[in-house]
Amino acid sequence: MAASSSSPATGTAPAKRVPRGNGHALLWARGLLGLLGGYAVAACWAAALARLLPGAKADATLVATMAAFVVYALAAIWAYAARSTLRATLGLLLAGGLGALLAWLLRGGVA
C-alpha cells in the first residue's frame, strides 16, 4: 500500500514549507540589527554607566567602556535569539531607550 503524498506513513503532519526568498533578507536584517542596534545599545549603556560609576571620571569611563563590550555581545546574541525580527527590534529599542534615559537623567553629574 503506497503512502499518500500529503502526509508521511508515520501519521504526523507534513512539514510547513517556508518561502526561500525571505530567509536571506531576514538573516541580513538580524545581522544589521545585531551590528548597528547592538552598537547603539552599548553606547547608551556606556554613557549611563560612565555617569553612574563612582570614582574618577577617567576610571569610570574606562570601566563603562569595558562593560559596554559585554552589553554589545549580549545585544547581538539577542538579535538572533529572539523569536522574530520585530521582537528583536523591540527588545533592542527598549534596552537602548532605558540606557539613554538613564544617561540623560544623570547628565548633570548627580551620581
Secondary structure as GFF3:
##gff-version 3
##sequence-region A 1 111
A	DSSP	alpha_helix	20	32	.	.	.	ID=ss1
A	DSSP	pi_helix	33	37	.	.	.	ID=ss2
A	DSSP	alpha_helix	38	52	.	.	.	ID=ss3
A	DSSP	alpha_helix	57	81	.	.	.	ID=ss4
A	DSSP	alpha_helix	85	105	.	.	.	ID=ss5
###
